[in-house]
Amino acid sequence: MKLLNNGCVMKMGKEGSEVLQIRLPDYLADWLIKISEDFAMTPSQFLTNLLQHYYDIYKKGSEKHNSGVNTESQAEDKDLLSLAEKFIDQEKMKGKQIYNLLIARKFALWAKDKISDISEINEPLIRTFLDEYSKEHELRNYTITTYYYALKRFINFIKEK
């Protein structure tokens, strides 16, 4: 455990993660507990999803800035992660909850090593992913069901492309 300059405490967590302890005002801590319960997540899962979204935006902006070119292309449309981002954007426009959509990005990252072609994405693959993901993240049944239907919409989105 080490104390950082900003007053945060950082500890080593599970492999590939660190535990960051931060001080929050009471009203933010209360809100975090309530909102994470509303989304059937732990506060840690909620913050991780929220931070992942902003990290991805930051990273995308850095990559475009560093390359100096627009990376949009026909080939990118076939990239599963790119399709997941487009799906998330489209569903947000329809008013869907972003926290339930981020599972498409996680699925895309997981599936890229499991399949050789996007056409291999199917319902059994979704169920395998959700089984593995729920074991790692201790999800409630309601959350698993919500993610399942979000991923089914993602499959339909891919088929339309």
Buried (B, 14 or more C-beta within 10 A) or exposed (E): EEEEEEEEEBEEEEEEEEEBEEEEEEEEEEEBEEBBEEBBBBBBBBBBBBEEBEEBEEEEEEEEEEEEEEEEEEEEEEBBBBBBBBBBEEBEEEEBEEBBBBBBBBBBEBBEEEEEEBEEBEEEBBEEBBEEBBEEBEBEEEBBEBBBEBBEBBBEBBEEE
